[in-house]
Amino acid sequence: MAKSQTKAKTKKPAVAAKVAVAAAPAIAMAQDLRMIPLDRLEHSPLNVRKAAASAADDAELLASIRENGIKQNLVVHALPEGKFAVDAGGRRLKALKQLANDGIIPNVHPVSCLVEDEQNAIVTSTTENLQRAAMHPADQFEAFAQMIAEGRKEDDIALKFGVSVDLVRRRLKLARIAPELVEQFRAGEMTLECVMAFTLTDDHDRQLTVWNAVKDSYHIHPQSIKRQLTETAHSASSSIGRFVGIEAYEAAGGVLLRDLFDDNAAAHMENPELLERLAVEKLQDAAKVFEDDWKWVEVHLSVDYGAFRSFGRVYPQDIEPDADLLAEENALMAREEELAAANDGADWTDAEADEYYAIEPRLREIEALQKARQPYAAADQAIAGCVVTIGHDGTLRVEKGLVRPEDIPVAAEQSEDPVDGDAEIAVTRPNVAPPTSSAPVPVSDPATTLRKADGISQSLADDLRASRQHILRAHLAADYDVAFDAMLYALCEQALSRSYGTEALNISVSPFLAQNREILHSDTVAQKMLDALEQDLAVEWMALEKPDDFQAMSALPLLQKQALFAWAVGLSIKPQLLSDNHPTPIIEEIGARLDVDVATCWRPTASTYWGRVNKGHAVSMARKLVGDDYAEERSRERKGDIATAMERAFAENAAETEGFDAAVASKTARWLPEGMAFQGIGDASETFNAPDNAVVASAGGANETTSSAEDAAPDALPAFLSETAA
């Protein structure tokens, strides 16, 4: 006992202060107790418990109060006309009212209450509910959020309720999901794990888009939500993420998505256009070191390592290795053999194990250092170049000594003047190893670079390609004549060895996959066209066994065969934008022959375009196509509001909804980003005949496709796209 008293006497002042503070409310409670008639008590709107407890819990509480009475004071604040609002004890109040209705107690039954100030109601209600029947998590995290809004600190809330600061932070993160999703959670339409998954982003519009995409699934899995939320983001552990680094990315204003509920989950970089721009800039800085020594230097975000086989090669000259490094290498190899021979690791000390496993990394470093010392001949460097890119491990990768096929010198012929009777073969530098692959040599991507300057990410460019491909596929699948010509051409290129990797069609046909872009194509004009076509396909023969299925297909009428053929060919069309580097003109010719009207099938909306480009690009397009006043108005808005306004302005009914005059409406209602419209060879001859190193206009740049007022009226859709089908 003495020991215990000694501890009490030596309690640290800070702890004693906390105890004193904690005791203060108890003293106040004793001072403000009143007996208040039941009919003057009502439920408080400030009570944080909004989700009702279960019927079983309520029944249990009612039975307990009927048998034993109220064991704890209600906490109330005064209302006008002598009424009091119950901030803590709402379930007890409900039980007392039920007992009064049943005639067990009178309506004026006195109830023990602690009267407090209204400003403390949220804290009191939250404290009481955390210590009783478990609050619904939605009620709890909304209460925490309200206290934060009132100026309370996370540490204070954690101390007040006896929970960790980490728990408070996680609950506050939950409070930042869209209110519509909170209500879905309260209604039991999603689990707490799904709510946690949505906290990866604070963008409510993005949250709701993903929810609408997954809500009808048989089973809504948190991982599918996370996957869709991060679809356009890069993992911080990806090669490009590691190359740029989280610190540099955030310093440039990038948004980092972190899963607060999974310590092992990788962070995601939500701004791919910013990340890619930072990576390109870092690569360009690294490339400057090599520009004076080589004929050419190219920068690529990524390169399939197999693509290097398309180049010829020159190699560095052999020189004597560095003596010190060579001696270190020999010593390390000898020590490695010594350790391995001793006991093969079974009885190694910790120091010996550390030594052994450090040897191999150092040997690789020495090898790299020795290789870096080997110089290239000036004649070799005069015809060769290097590619600066990102390695699979996120480090800088420099591939030197690459010779383009056109730069490989022709081998010297045998001399016509023999010396001493012997034929002399002229030896000509450089000595180039020939390419081991006939695939096209990868080239720099000026179109992509220019797109990035406009804030158009690789992901958005891919979506535009996919939409354009989808539209062309729908038209091609409905036209047997064009489909037959396209397929015959592709087959002949393959069969006659004219394939160089630039074909318009993949003739190894597989079921159409939209590369996780199903949402992008849902409920579009092209999809309705495809649905209408698919419904009329003669596919009953596919249910038969082989070879009966082949016989049945062969017996189909010619028109049904043609429909199947066109459908299958439509599956094979490749995606491309006209503004891509080296676009195949065959796709453009197919689109031109089909008279594809992209503007009728696709419009730039907030989700498909305007919400995914930077603010400057949107304002620039508004200024160019609508006017200065409209552009200035947009420039003062937030990005989400700009995207919504631009969607209305560039819709087909813009003249009616926005009040634009005919000239403006004819431009906005038919506008397409650069490269989306289809042009035939005659229309696009300048594009296709341009030199390889010509700068291609960027998507969304100064050369966006516009139509004159005379061309504003869209061509009629195919006849099969009836009102019923639409």
Buried (B, 14 or more C-beta within 10 A) or exposed (E): EEEEEEEEEEEEEEEEEEEEEEEEBEEEBEEBEEEBBBEBBBBBEBBBBEBEBEEEBBEBBBEBBBEEEBEEBBBBBEBEEEEBBBBBBBBBBBBBBBBBEEEEBEEEBEBBBBBBEBEBBBBBBBBBBBEBEEBBBBBBBBBBBBBBEEEBEBEBBBBBBEBEBEBBBBBBBBBBBBEEBBEBBBEEEBEBEBBBBBBBBBBBBBBBBBBEBBEEEEEBBBEBBBBBBBEBBBBBEBBBBBBBBBEBBEEBEBBBBBBBBEEEBBBBBBBBBBBBBBBBBBBEEBBEEBEEBBBBBBBBBEBEEEBBBBBBBBBBEEEEBBEEBEEBBEEBEEEBEEBEEEEEEEEBEEEBEEBBEEBEEEBEEBEEEBEEEEEBBEBBBBBBBBBBBBBEEBEEBBBBBBBBEEBBBEEEEEEEEEEEEEEEEEEEEBEBEEBEEEBEBBEBBBBBBBBBBBBBBBBBBBBBBBBBBBBBBBBBBBBBEBBBBBBEBBEEBBEEEEEEEEBBBEBEEEEBEBEEBEBBBEEBBBBBBBEBBEEEEBEEBEEEEEEEBEEBBEEBEEEBBBBBBBBBBBBBBBBBBBBBBBBBBBBBBBBBBBEBBBBBBBBBBBBBBBBBBBBEBBBBBBBBBBBEEBBEBBBEBEBBEBBBBBBBBBBBEBBEEBEBEEEBBBBBBBBBBBBBBBBBBEBBEEBBEEEEEEEBBBBBBEEBBBBEEEEBEBEEBBEEBEEEBE
